[in-house]
Amino acid sequence: MTTPQEIENWIKAGLPCDYIHVEGDGQHFEAIIVSPEFAGKMRIAQHQLVYKVLGDKMDAQIHALSMRTLSPEEWEAQRG
């Protein structure tokens, strides 16, 4: 069974992350991902970057992944 920590490690291995947190039950996961790679990109493009990093794992090991993706600037603005 896939763990949230494994997903975090897979994403961090392929995408520079200022912050990442993944929660889940082994099949359904939720992630907050903050990366400078997201700056200036629309949400769909941000999510596509994460899906590209995860590759075949999205079909084989992760049933569902809900993401909140932000650039470092967006993250700081939301944290106040």
Secondary structure, 3 states (H helix, E strand, C coil): CCCHHHHHHHHHHHCCCCEEEEEECCCEEEEEEECHHHCCCCHHHHHHHHHHHHCCHHHHCCCEEEEEEECHHHHHHHHC
